[in-house]
């Protein structure tokens, strides 16, 4: 089952990088993170011991926190930019008269 998870994360990372990366640059970072997750799951399947416990587990948690922070900031910036483009500010000439 661990091989299936590794293949899933690797496929998701490749899709984000090669298909979605043209839409927004944040997908490159997200794809790289998913490739890292795929490698981590593969290492857990191949190597003895639990790669999600101990120091290695805390390293993965730190990387996950940093990736989540980068993706949230990018999401909120993009969301704010879209809202500004959809509702342009009204000028005095555009206001309806009473």
N, C-alpha and C positions, 0 to 999 in steps of 0.2 A: 504494500500500500504506500510505503514511503516513496517508492519510485514513481508512482502515479502523481503524488503531490509535487515531486520535483519536476516532472514533465509539465504539469499544469502551470507551475510558477514560471518555468522557462518559456513556455508558449505565451503566457500572458505578457511577460516582459518583451519578447520579440514582437508581439502584435503592437504593444504600446510604442515601441521604438520605431518600427518600420511603417506602421499604418497611421498611427495617431500623432506621431512626432511632428508631422507637417502642419497640423492644426495649431499646436501650442507647444512651446519648448519644455513645459513642465512634464510632458509625457516622456521625454528622454530620461529625466531623473526618476520618474515613477517606473519606467521600464527597466532602468538599471537596478533599482531596488528590487524589483521582482526577479530579475536574473540572479541577484545576490541571494534572495530567498530560495530560489531553485537550487542554487549551488549548496546552500546550507542544508536543505533537505536531502540532497544527494549525499553530502558528506555524512549526515546523520545515518543514512542507510548503509553506507559503505564502511565507515570507520567504527571501531569498537567504542563503546561508551555513549553517553547521551550528550549530543551537541547543543541541546537546549537547556542544560543545567550548568551550574557552576559559573566560572568566568566567561566561558563562551556564550552562555545564555544571557549574561548581563551585557556583553558586547553586542549581541543581536538586539537586545532591548534598546540599547542606546542608539544603534543605527536606525532601528524602527522609529524611535521617537524623533530623531533628526529628519528622517524622510517624511514622516507625518507632518511635522512642523513646516517643512518646505512646501509640501503639497497644499496644506491649508492656507498658507500665506498666498500662494499662487492662485488658489481657488477664489479667495476673497478679493484679490486685486482684479481678477477677470470678471467676477460678478459685479463689482463696483463700476468697472469700465463699461460693461454691457448696459447697466442701468442708466449711466450718463448718456450713452449713445441713443437709447430708446426714448428718453424724455429730455429733449433739449430745453434749455431755459427760455422762458418767454421774454420777449422784449416789450417795451412800452407800447409799440405799435400793434402788437399781437393781442393785447388785452381787449376783451369785448367791452363795448360801451353800455352804460346802464340806461 
